[in-house]
Amino acid sequence: MTTNEDRVQPNETTVPLLPCPAPEETLAFWRALGFEVTYEQMRPYVYLVVQWSGFALHYGPAPKGLDPAKEQTGGCLVMVDAVAPYHAAFVDAMRGAYGKVLAKGVPRITRYRAGASRFSVVDPSGNTVVFIQRDEPQDMEYGGSSELEGLARVLDNARILREFKMDDRAAYRALDSGMRRRAEHAPTVEQATALAGLIELSVALGKTDRVPEWGAQLRALTLTEPERAQVRSFVADPALLEPWWRPQEA
């Protein structure tokens, strides 16, 4: 007679083990974000566990010479029902602990655009922890949706590069090229959306020399208030656009 103990049961649990070349800094970072350290061992080898809400991150030894700054360490996915509350909680904790949101370098948190389905946290050991909404669409088309044309397709591609591949430089290049090649025949609201994305990405990349150029082009466009709202929804920080809006006509 075969019992349950004699069979493989489809109820396994996997626990990602993240390499940790900077244990002290990594613990301090997660503590700052409100995580509880539930296990801490430094010798004879590193093993750390931090917990927040209903999930835990496990850390183990790192290969010799691993450089966290290269962000080639490792990572894991955290599947959640809605990502916005997580991003808001971590941003608030960062402001409280560091006096600002850590948006560049290591560690950092990526920008979150309202309605987006994922964001990432890079820890001091160079691991990327990606928070993903469970019902995130599965049919991403890198290069932009084939159902779209012209600048609209460029905008879709930039969104995917920015939010799913976390590649601001590629998104910037896509929008810059798209504006030069596709803007002439594109609707005004699409032009404004592309310019808004270029302004935000320029600031994020520290390449602000062209921001006045993008801003002047944005200011020259006439948009209705619903169109402005559509443009604002494309960026994570709509406040960056405020200096560049054209005054509304009475």
C-alpha positions in Angstrom: 0.0 0.0 0.0 1.4 3.4 -1.0 1.0 6.2 1.5 1.3 10.0 1.1 4.8 9.7 2.6 5.9 7.5 -0.3 4.8 9.9 -3.0 6.1 13.3 -4.2 3.4 15.8 -3.1 2.9 18.9 -5.3 3.1 21.3 -2.3 6.7 22.3 -2.4 8.0 25.7 -1.2 11.1 27.4 -2.8 13.1 30.0 -0.8 15.4 32.2 -3.0 18.8 32.6 -1.4 20.2 36.0 -2.3 24.0 36.5 -2.3 25.0 39.0 0.4 28.5 40.7 -0.1 27.4 43.6 2.2 25.6 42.0 5.2 25.7 44.9 7.6 24.6 47.5 5.1 21.9 45.2 3.8 20.4 44.6 7.3 20.5 48.3 8.0 18.7 49.1 4.7 15.9 46.7 5.3 15.5 47.7 8.9 15.2 51.3 7.7 12.3 50.2 5.4 10.5 48.6 8.4 11.6 45.0 8.0 12.2 42.8 11.0 15.4 40.8 11.2 14.3 37.3 12.1 17.7 35.5 11.7 21.2 36.9 11.8 24.4 34.9 11.4 27.7 36.3 10.3 30.0 33.3 11.1 31.1 30.8 10.0 29.1 32.0 7.0 26.5 34.6 6.3 22.8 33.7 6.7 20.3 36.4 7.2 16.5 36.6 7.1 14.4 39.7 7.0 10.6 39.8 7.1 7.9 42.3 6.3 4.2 41.7 6.1 3.8 38.1 4.9 7.0 37.5 3.1 10.7 37.0 4.0 14.0 37.5 2.1 16.8 35.0 2.8 20.5 35.9 2.3 23.5 33.7 2.1 27.3 33.9 1.3 28.4 35.8 -1.8 31.1 34.7 -4.3 34.5 36.3 -3.5 35.0 39.6 -5.3 31.3 40.2 -6.1 30.7 43.9 -6.6 27.3 45.2 -5.5 27.7 48.3 -7.7 27.5 46.2 -10.8 24.0 44.9 -9.8 24.8 41.4 -11.1 24.2 39.7 -7.7 20.8 38.2 -7.9 17.2 38.9 -7.1 13.7 37.5 -6.6 10.1 38.3 -7.4 7.5 39.1 -4.8 4.0 38.6 -6.2 1.3 40.8 -4.6 -2.3 41.7 -5.1 -1.6 45.5 -5.6 1.9 47.1 -5.9 1.0 50.7 -5.1 0.6 50.3 -1.3 4.0 48.6 -1.1 5.8 51.3 -3.1 4.1 54.0 -0.9 5.1 52.2 2.3 8.7 51.9 1.2 9.0 55.5 -0.1 7.6 56.8 3.2 10.0 54.7 5.2 12.9 55.9 3.1 12.0 59.5 3.6 11.8 58.9 7.3 15.1 57.1 7.5 17.2 58.9 4.9 15.4 62.2 4.5 14.8 61.5 0.8 13.8 58.8 -1.6 16.8 56.7 -2.8 16.2 56.9 -6.5 19.8 56.5 -7.9 22.7 54.2 -7.2 22.7 51.3 -4.7 20.5 50.9 -2.8 17.5 52.5 -4.5 13.8 52.1 -5.3 12.5 52.6 -8.9 9.9 55.1 -9.8 6.2 54.1 -9.7 3.7 55.5 -12.2 0.1 55.3 -11.1 -1.5 52.2 -12.7 1.8 50.4 -13.2 2.0 46.7 -12.3 5.6 46.5 -10.9 8.5 48.3 -9.3 11.9 47.2 -7.9 14.0 47.7 -4.9 17.8 47.2 -5.2 19.4 46.4 -1.9 23.0 47.3 -0.8 24.3 43.9 -1.9 23.2 44.6 -5.5 20.1 42.2 -5.5 17.0 43.4 -7.3 13.7 42.5 -5.5 10.8 43.0 -8.0 7.3 43.5 -6.7 4.8 42.4 -9.3 1.0 42.5 -9.4 -0.4 39.0 -9.8 -2.8 39.9 -12.6 -0.1 41.7 -14.6 -0.6 41.2 -18.4 1.4 38.4 -19.8 1.5 39.5 -23.5 4.1 42.2 -23.4 5.3 43.2 -26.9 8.9 44.6 -26.7 9.1 47.1 -29.5 5.5 48.3 -28.8 2.2 46.7 -29.4 1.6 45.6 -33.0 -1.9 47.0 -32.7 -0.5 50.5 -32.4 1.2 52.7 -35.0 3.5 55.7 -35.2 4.3 57.6 -32.0 1.6 55.6 -30.1 3.7 52.5 -30.6 6.9 54.3 -29.6 5.2 55.4 -26.3 4.1 51.8 -25.6 7.6 50.6 -26.2 9.1 53.3 -23.9 6.6 52.3 -21.2 7.7 48.7 -21.4 11.4 49.5 -21.5 11.0 51.8 -18.4 8.7 49.7 -16.3 9.4 46.1 -17.2 13.1 46.1 -18.3 13.9 49.0 -16.0 16.0 50.5 -18.7 15.7 54.3 -18.6 18.4 54.8 -21.2 16.7 52.6 -23.8 13.3 54.3 -23.0 14.9 57.7 -23.5 16.5 56.7 -26.8 13.2 55.3 -28.0 11.3 58.5 -27.2 14.0 60.8 -28.6 14.1 58.8 -31.9 10.3 58.6 -32.0 9.9 62.3 -31.6 12.3 63.0 -34.5 10.7 60.4 -36.8 7.1 60.2 -35.8 6.0 63.5 -34.1 5.1 65.4 -37.3 2.0 63.4 -38.0 1.1 62.3 -34.4 -1.8 63.7 -32.4 -0.9 66.6 -30.1 -1.6 64.6 -27.0 0.9 61.9 -28.1 3.5 64.5 -28.8 3.0 66.0 -25.3 3.1 62.5 -23.7 6.5 61.8 -25.4 7.9 65.1 -24.3 6.7 64.5 -20.7 8.5 61.1 -20.8 11.7 62.7 -22.1 11.6 65.4 -19.3 11.2 62.8 -16.6 13.8 60.4 -18.0 16.2 63.3 -18.5 16.0 64.2 -14.9 16.3 60.5 -13.8 19.4 60.0 -15.9 21.0 63.3 -14.9 21.0 64.5 -18.5 19.0 67.7 -17.9 20.7 69.9 -20.6 17.8 69.2 -23.0 15.0 69.6 -20.5 14.4 73.3 -21.5 14.2 72.1 -25.1 11.6 69.4 -24.3 9.8 71.8 -21.9 9.6 74.6 -24.5 8.1 72.1 -27.0 5.6 71.0 -24.4 4.6 74.6 -23.6 3.9 75.3 -27.3 1.3 72.6 -27.5 -2.4 73.4 -26.8 -4.0 70.7 -24.6 -7.4 70.3 -23.0 -7.5 69.5 -19.3 -8.5 65.8 -20.0 -5.5 65.6 -22.4 -3.2 67.1 -19.7 -4.5 64.4 -17.3 -3.6 61.8 -19.8 -0.1 63.2 -20.2 0.4 63.3 -16.4 -0.6 59.7 -16.1 2.4 58.6 -18.3 5.0 59.8 -15.8 5.7 58.9 -12.2 6.2 62.5 -11.0 3.8 64.9 -12.7 5.3 67.8 -10.7 8.2 67.8 -13.1 5.8 69.0 -15.8 4.3 71.9 -14.0 6.8 74.6 -15.1 6.2 73.6 -18.7 2.5 73.7 -19.1 1.0 76.3 -21.5 -1.4 78.7 -19.6 -5.0 77.7 -20.1 -6.9 80.1 -22.3 -9.9 81.8 -20.6 
